[in-house]
Amino acid sequence: MNNRVGIAVGLVIVLLVGLLAYRPVTVTAQPAASGTGFAAVPGQKGGQDILGAYEVVEDWPKPLTEMPGHEQWGWSAVQSIFAENPNRVFITQRGELPALDRPSATLVPQSGPGLSFPVGQYPFRNASQGPAMALPGAFGGGGYPGPFDRDPNYVLAPDQVAHERWEGTVDVDARWEHCIVVVDAEGNILPETTEVWQRWDHLFGYPHQIIINPYDPEKHVWVVEAARHVIYKFTNDGTQLVQTIGTPNEPGHDATHFNRPTFLAWLPDSTMFVTDGYVNTRVAKFDPDGNFLMEWGQKGVAPNETRPGYFNTVHGLTVDPATRRVYVNDRSNLRIQVFDENGQFLDQWSTGPDGSQIYTIYFSEGKLWAADSHTRRIIAWDPDGYLQYAFGGQGEWAGATDGVHGISVDQEGNLYLAELFHGRAMKYRPRQGANPDYLVGKPPYVAWKE
């Protein structure tokens, strides 16, 4: 008993000593150490990181008006861009638009008191959409391909060029020239190269994507032609058309037909995937020689489809060469779907709030990048869909974006964007001291580096 009493007394003494020794401590929040933060350039003071880890290269590319015979004509909706190297960058566009200076603001009282056009902070015309400015390659808006919209089985005559089917006025509202333009590091248009590609203008109605297979030592140039339902493969210099996959001007859904395809990508063994796309709702898989292997995908119910493997507007495709995962942009359902190389569903995630419009996706160095025409942001997710970073903004200032439809990166880390609504291609260089985690990664260069 005495031992128990002694232990109890000891415990009481310990508690009393602890209580007497305790003093409340006031915790004061401390400011972050100077020079820290989450900026794309560590230690940046001020600023907003609107362009993330980049600065815009102004006056790139040069205006089309500098080309002989093009004094009155400028860039139109820029569909795609691909940098073979810093000194050879391919640009696709839907014909040419008249080169116009921004008009002075004019009151439009018939629309509302105090309203004027154009509004100062916005572009004064849309190079891609609208009944007045739709180009021969625009779907809807009164523009080309009107006959395809009215008759899915419309067949183009062998000598019939795109602008002959357009409902606008040729050489006034637009003209169908220079669907593919090649520029150098300073943005100079390479006339000898561009003229070679001009001979193929008659093949195009909607040159949706231009790209080179990074695993092809011959560096063939591929163009996904959405209006004519085919994919073209050219020699690198553009002098020869060496392969056509699909049946020109015949929409369909089988091993030899597409219906408005959109994008393509390759695995390291040159297995190729194609999103097909605007009308069809599938991913088609081809062997390295272009032979059809398989497909997956069914038409869903937009805009709230959640079932795996169902699509509405299959409008973006990229692959992870390490895991062989295939990332698909299910645009109308506001989600990314992830599959293995045989179409087995693996994962999915939302691309953003209602109204999100992801046009293009790009995978490199462990991140999936996307461009949202709704928020005007360039977005990075990790391979499992966790948000990593986003940058960008809307406006007419240098570096602002409006409808980014293509992403490319060259060997020096320069970023290139193709933009629909302003109608321009853009080049950004990494800022000095930029955190590499915030830079869009370079593509793999396996078969070629220059």
C-alpha positions in Angstrom: 0.0 0.0 0.0 2.8 2.4 1.0 4.5 1.8 -2.4 1.2 2.6 -4.2 0.8 5.9 -2.2 4.4 6.8 -3.1 3.9 6.3 -6.8 0.7 8.3 -6.8 2.3 11.2 -4.8 5.2 11.2 -7.4 2.8 11.4 -10.3 1.0 14.4 -8.7 4.3 16.2 -8.2 5.3 15.6 -11.9 2.0 17.0 -13.1 2.3 20.1 -10.8 5.8 20.8 -12.0 4.6 20.5 -15.7 1.7 22.9 -15.1 3.9 25.4 -13.4 6.5 25.2 -16.2 3.9 25.6 -19.0 3.5 29.1 -20.5 1.3 29.8 -23.5 3.4 30.7 -26.5 2.1 33.2 -29.0 2.8 32.1 -32.6 3.4 35.0 -35.0 3.1 34.3 -38.8 6.4 35.0 -40.4 6.8 36.3 -44.0 8.2 34.1 -46.6 11.9 34.4 -47.0 13.0 37.1 -49.5 13.4 35.8 -53.0 11.0 32.8 -52.6 7.7 32.2 -54.3 6.0 30.2 -57.0 7.0 32.3 -60.0 8.2 30.6 -63.2 11.5 32.4 -62.8 12.6 31.8 -59.2 13.0 35.0 -57.2 11.0 37.1 -59.5 9.7 40.3 -57.9 6.5 41.7 -59.2 4.9 40.7 -62.4 2.1 38.2 -63.0 3.6 35.3 -64.9 1.0 35.7 -67.6 3.4 34.2 -70.2 4.7 31.7 -67.6 8.3 30.8 -68.2 8.4 32.5 -71.6 8.7 35.8 -73.3 7.2 36.4 -76.7 9.3 36.8 -79.8 7.8 39.8 -81.5 7.4 40.3 -85.2 7.5 36.5 -85.8 6.6 35.4 -88.3 6.9 38.2 -90.8 3.6 39.3 -92.4 2.5 37.7 -95.7 2.3 41.2 -97.1 6.1 41.1 -97.5 5.8 38.3 -100.1 5.8 39.5 -103.7 2.2 39.8 -105.0 0.8 39.6 -101.5 0.8 43.3 -100.5 -3.0 43.1 -99.8 -3.1 39.6 -98.2 -2.3 38.3 -94.8 -2.5 35.3 -92.5 -5.8 33.5 -91.9 -6.8 30.9 -89.4 -3.5 29.2 -88.5 -4.4 25.6 -87.9 -1.1 24.0 -87.1 2.5 24.6 -86.5 5.5 22.2 -86.3 9.2 23.1 -85.7 11.5 20.6 -87.5 14.2 22.8 -86.0 14.6 26.4 -85.0 15.3 27.4 -88.6 12.6 25.4 -90.4 9.1 25.8 -89.0 6.0 24.6 -90.9 2.7 26.6 -90.6 -0.6 25.6 -92.0 -3.5 28.0 -92.6 -6.9 28.0 -94.3 -6.0 30.2 -97.3 -5.4 33.9 -96.9 -7.4 36.9 -95.7 -7.3 40.5 -96.8 -4.6 42.4 -94.8 -6.6 44.9 -92.8 -5.6 47.6 -90.3 -7.7 47.9 -87.2 -10.5 50.3 -88.0 -11.3 53.3 -85.7 -14.0 52.7 -83.2 -17.4 53.5 -84.6 -20.6 54.0 -82.6 -23.4 51.5 -83.4 -26.5 53.1 -81.8 -28.7 50.6 -83.7 -27.3 47.9 -81.5 -27.4 49.8 -78.3 -26.7 53.3 -76.8 -23.0 53.8 -76.1 -21.9 50.7 -78.0 -19.1 50.8 -80.5 -17.1 48.5 -82.8 -14.5 47.3 -82.5 -14.1 47.0 -78.8 -10.7 48.2 -77.8 -9.3 45.2 -76.0 -10.5 42.5 -78.5 -9.5 41.5 -82.0 -11.6 43.4 -84.6 -12.3 40.2 -86.6 -12.3 36.5 -86.1 -10.1 34.7 -88.7 -11.8 31.4 -88.2 -15.5 31.8 -87.6 -18.5 33.9 -88.6 -20.7 34.4 -91.7 -18.7 37.3 -92.9 -15.1 36.1 -92.2 -15.4 32.3 -92.5 -12.8 31.0 -94.9 -13.0 28.4 -97.6 -11.8 25.8 -95.0 -14.3 26.7 -92.3 -16.9 24.3 -91.2 -20.2 26.1 -90.9 -20.7 29.9 -90.9 -21.6 29.9 -94.6 -18.1 28.9 -95.6 -16.5 25.9 -97.2 -17.2 23.0 -97.3 -20.9 23.9 -98.0 -21.5 20.9 -100.4 -20.1 18.4 -97.8 -22.5 19.9 -95.2 -25.4 19.4 -97.6 -24.4 16.1 -99.1 -22.0 13.8 -97.1 -21.3 11.9 -100.3 -20.3 14.9 -102.3 -17.4 14.0 -104.6 -14.8 16.6 -105.6 -14.0 16.7 -109.3 -10.3 16.0 -110.0 -9.6 19.5 -111.3 -11.8 21.3 -108.8 -10.0 23.4 -106.1 -11.2 24.2 -102.7 -12.2 27.8 -103.3 -14.5 26.9 -106.3 -16.9 25.3 -103.8 -16.9 28.3 -101.4 -19.8 30.6 -101.1 -17.8 33.7 -100.6 -16.1 35.9 -103.2 -12.7 34.6 -104.3 -9.9 37.3 -104.3 -12.1 39.6 -102.3 -13.2 37.8 -99.1 -10.3 35.3 -99.2 -8.2 33.4 -101.5 -7.0 29.8 -101.4 -3.2 30.1 -101.5 -0.2 29.2 -99.3 -1.9 26.5 -97.2 1.6 25.6 -96.0 4.2 28.2 -95.3 7.7 27.6 -94.0 9.7 30.2 -92.0 13.1 30.5 -90.5 14.3 31.3 -86.9 13.8 35.1 -87.5 10.3 34.5 -89.0 11.3 35.1 -92.6 9.2 33.3 -95.1 11.3 30.9 -97.0 10.0 31.5 -100.6 11.8 28.7 -102.3 10.4 26.2 -99.8 7.0 27.7 -99.5 6.6 27.8 -103.3 7.3 24.0 -103.4 4.5 23.4 -101.0 2.2 25.8 -102.8 1.8 23.3 -105.6 -0.2 21.1 -103.2 -2.8 23.8 -102.3 -5.3 22.1 -104.5 -5.2 19.0 -102.2 -6.4 20.9 -99.1 -9.6 22.1 -97.8 -8.8 22.0 -94.1 -5.1 21.3 -93.4 -5.8 20.5 -89.8 -2.4 19.3 -88.5 1.2 19.2 -89.9 3.8 17.1 -88.1 6.9 14.9 -88.6 7.3 11.5 -87.0 10.2 11.8 -84.6 11.1 8.2 -85.2 11.4 8.5 -89.0 15.0 9.2 -90.2 13.7 10.4 -93.5 11.5 13.1 -91.7 8.5 12.7 -93.9 6.0 15.5 -93.5 2.4 14.5 -92.6 -0.7 16.6 -93.1 -4.1 15.6 -91.6 -6.6 17.0 -94.2 -10.0 17.2 -92.4 -12.2 18.4 -95.2 -11.1 15.8 -97.7 -11.0 12.9 -95.2 -7.4 11.8 -95.7 -3.9 11.9 -94.4 -1.1 12.9 -96.7 2.5 11.9 -96.4 5.1 14.0 -98.2 8.9 13.8 -98.7 10.6 16.2 -96.3 11.3 18.7 -99.1 7.7 18.7 -100.3 8.5 17.6 -103.8 6.6 14.3 -103.7 3.4 13.0 -102.2 4.4 9.5 -101.2 1.3 8.1 -99.5 -2.4 8.9 -99.0 -4.3 7.2 -96.2 -8.0 7.3 -96.5 -10.1 7.9 -99.7 -10.0 11.5 -100.9 -13.3 13.3 -100.8 -15.2 10.2 -99.8 -16.3 10.3 -96.1 -16.8 7.0 -94.4 -16.1 4.8 -91.4 -14.0 1.7 -92.2 -10.4 0.7 -92.8 -10.0 2.9 -95.8 -12.2 5.9 -95.0 -12.2 8.7 -92.5 -14.9 11.3 -91.8 -13.1 14.6 -91.0 -10.0 13.3 -89.2 -8.2 15.7 -86.8 -4.8 14.6 -85.3 -2.2 11.8 -85.4 0.7 10.6 -83.2 3.2 7.8 -83.1 4.7 5.3 -80.7 8.5 4.7 -80.9 8.0 1.8 -83.3 6.1 4.1 -85.6 2.7 2.6 -84.9 0.3 5.4 -85.7 -2.9 6.6 -84.1 -5.4 8.9 -85.8 -8.4 10.7 -84.2 -11.3 10.5 -86.5 -12.7 13.0 -85.3 -15.3 15.7 -86.3 -18.0 13.3 -87.6 -16.7 9.9 -86.7 -16.0 9.2 -83.1 -13.1 6.8 -83.0 -9.3 6.4 -82.7 -7.9 4.4 -85.5 -4.6 2.5 -85.2 -2.2 1.8 -88.1 1.1 -0.1 -88.5 4.3 1.7 -89.5 3.4 1.2 -93.2 0.0 2.8 -92.8 -2.0 -0.5 -92.8 -5.2 -0.4 -90.7 -5.0 -2.5 -87.5 -7.9 -1.7 -85.3 -10.1 1.1 -83.9 -12.0 2.0 -80.7 -14.6 4.5 -79.7 -18.4 5.0 -79.9 -20.5 8.0 -80.2 -21.6 9.5 -76.9 -24.2 12.0 -75.8 -22.6 15.4 -75.4 -21.9 17.4 -73.3 -22.1 15.2 -70.3 -20.9 11.8 -71.5 -18.9 10.0 -68.8 -18.8 6.4 -70.2 -15.3 5.2 -71.0 -14.5 5.0 -74.7 -17.5 7.1 -75.8 -16.5 10.3 -77.7 -18.0 13.5 -79.1 -15.6 15.6 -81.2 -12.4 13.6 -80.9 -10.1 16.5 -81.3 -6.6 15.9 -79.9 -4.2 13.0 -79.5 -0.8 12.4 -78.1 1.2 9.5 -76.7 3.6 8.9 -73.8 6.5 7.0 -75.5 7.7 5.5 -72.3 4.4 4.0 -71.1 2.8 3.8 -74.6 -0.3 5.4 -73.1 -2.6 7.1 -75.6 -4.2 10.4 -74.5 -7.3 11.5 -76.3 -9.1 14.8 -76.0 -12.8 14.1 -75.9 -13.5 17.8 -76.6 -17.3 18.1 -76.5 -17.4 16.2 -73.2 -14.8 18.3 -71.5 -12.5 15.5 -70.6 -9.2 13.7 -71.3 -9.5 9.9 -71.8 -6.4 7.7 -71.4 -6.0 4.3 -73.1 -3.4 1.7 -73.6 -2.2 1.1 -77.1 -4.9 -1.4 -77.8 -7.8 0.9 -76.7 -8.2 -0.5 -73.2 -9.5 2.4 -71.0 -7.2 3.4 -68.2 -8.2 6.8 -66.8 -10.1 10.1 -67.4 -10.3 13.6 -66.0 -12.1 16.9 -66.6 -10.5 19.6 -68.7 -12.1 22.4 -66.8 -15.4 24.3 -66.3 -18.4 24.5 -68.6 -17.3 26.2 -71.8 -13.8 24.7 -71.8 -12.6 24.0 -75.3 -9.4 22.1 -75.6 -8.2 22.1 -79.2 -4.9 20.4 -78.9 -2.9 18.3 -76.4 0.9 17.5 -76.3 2.9 15.1 -74.2 6.6 15.5 -73.3 8.9 15.0 -70.4 6.2 13.6 -68.0 3.5 16.3 -68.6 0.4 16.5 -70.7 0.0 20.0 -72.0 -3.2 21.4 -73.5 -4.5 24.7 -74.9 -8.0 25.9 -73.8 -9.6 28.4 -76.2 -12.2 29.3 -73.5 -9.9 30.3 -70.7 -7.0 31.2 -73.1 -4.6 29.2 -70.9 -1.9 26.7 -71.6 -2.3 23.9 -69.1 -0.1 21.2 -67.7 -1.2 18.0 -66.0 0.9 15.1 -64.8 0.3 11.7 -66.5 -2.5 11.0 -63.9 -4.3 14.2 -64.5 -3.1 16.3 -61.5 -2.9 19.9 -62.4 0.7 21.2 -62.5 0.7 24.7 -63.9 -1.2 27.0 -66.3 -0.4 30.3 -68.0 -1.8 32.7 -70.7 -4.2 35.4 -71.3 -6.6 37.0 -73.8 -6.1 40.2 -75.7 -4.3 41.8 -78.6 -1.1 42.4 -76.8 2.0 40.4 -77.8 1.8 36.9 -76.4 -1.9 36.9 -75.7 -3.8 34.0 -77.3 -7.2 33.4 -78.7 -8.0 29.9 -80.0 -4.7 28.0 -79.8 -5.0 25.0 -82.1 -1.4 23.7 -82.3 1.7 23.3 -80.0 5.3 22.6 -81.0 8.7 22.9 -79.3 12.1 23.0 -81.1 15.5 21.8 -80.0 16.4 25.0 -78.3 13.2 24.9 -76.2 11.4 27.6 -78.1 7.6 27.2 -77.9 5.4 27.7 -81.0 1.6 28.2 -81.0 -0.9 28.1 -83.9 -3.8 30.4 -83.3 -7.2 30.3 -85.0 -9.1 33.4 -84.0 -6.5 36.1 -84.3 -5.1 34.3 -87.3 -1.4 34.1 -86.4 1.5 31.8 -85.5 3.5 32.8 -82.4 7.0 32.0 -81.1 8.0 32.2 -77.4 11.6 31.8 -76.1 12.3 30.6 -72.5 13.0 33.4 -70.1 16.5 33.6 -68.6 16.6 31.6 -65.3 13.2 30.0 -65.9 12.3 27.0 -63.8 12.4 24.0 -66.2 9.4 22.5 -64.6 7.3 25.3 -66.1 8.6 24.9 -69.6 6.8 22.8 -72.3 9.1 19.9 -72.9 10.9 19.1 -76.1 9.6 16.2 -78.2 11.7 13.0 -78.5 14.4 13.1 -81.1 15.3 9.5 -81.8 15.8 9.2 -85.5 17.0 12.8 -86.1 18.0 15.8 -84.0 18.5 18.6 -86.6 
